[in-house]
Amino acid sequence: MPRKTISSNPTFRAGLIWTTAAGVVVLVAAAVIGLLVDGSQGLWSGVLGALIGALFPIITVASMLFGNRWYGTPRFLTMFFGITMGVFIVKVIVFLIAIAVVVGLPWVNLLVFYFALVAAAVASLVIDVITVTRMRISGASDVALPGDDD
C-alpha cells in the first residue's frame, strides 16, 4: 500500500516558504531603492518588478505541491506533470504579456523595474539551489516493499 504523502513535500514547502520570504525582502529593498532613485515612480517600479520576479517561482513550487496531492493514485505522474507543465506554459504566456504591458506604462522606471525583477529571480534561484542541496530524500524513499504494513 503506497504512502499517503510523498517525501518531496517538505522540500517543496521549505522552498515555497523561503522563496516567499526572499520575495518580500527583495520587494522591500526594491521599493526603498526605487524611492531613493526616482521617487514614487521608482518605488512602484521596484514593487512591480519584485512582485513579478517573485510571484512566478512561487507559483511553480505551489503547482508542484498541488500536483503531489495525487500521490498514491494511478494517475499521479500524469496529474503532477500535467499540472506543473500546464502552469509553466500559462506562466510564460502571462509573463510575456505582463512585460509587454509594463514596458508600455509611462510611469515605470525601466531600470528600477529590471533590477528588481533580476534580484527577485536571482534570490529565487539561490533559494532553490540551497533547498535542493540540503534535502535528504533517498532514491527509493516512496517505495512500498512487500511486508510493509504502514
Residue, then its C-alpha position, 0 to 999 in steps of 0.5 A: m500500500p503506497r504512502k499517503t504523502i510523498s517525501s518531496n513535500p517538505t522540500f517543496r514547502a521549505g522552498l515555497i516558504w523561503t522563496t516567499a520570504a526572499g520575495v518580500v525582502v527583495l520587494v522591500a529593498a526594491a521599493v526603498i531603492g526605487l524611492l531613493v532613485d526616482g521617487s514614487q515612480g521608482l518605488w512602484s517600479g521596484v514593487l512591480g518588478a519584485l512582485i513579478g520576479a517573485l510571484f512566478p517561482i512561487i507559483t511553480v513550487a505551489s503547482m508542484l505541491f498541488g500536483n503531489r496531492w495525487y500521490g498514491t493514485p494511478r494517475f499521479l505522474t500524469m496529474f503532477f506533470g500535467i499540472t506543473m507543465g500546464v502552469f509553466i506554459v500559462k506562466v510564460i504566456v502571462f509573463l510575456i504579456a505582463i512585460a509587454v504591458v509594463v514596458g508600455l506604462p509611462w510611469v515605470n522606471l525601466l531600470v528600477f523595474y529590471f533590477a528588481l525583477v533580476a534580484a527577485a529571480v536571482a534570490s529565487l534561484v539561490i533559494d532553490v539551489i540551497t533547498v535542493t542541496r540540503m534535502r535528504i530524500s533517498g532514491a527509493s524513499d516512496v517505495a512500498l516493499p512487500g511486508d510493509d504494513d504502514 
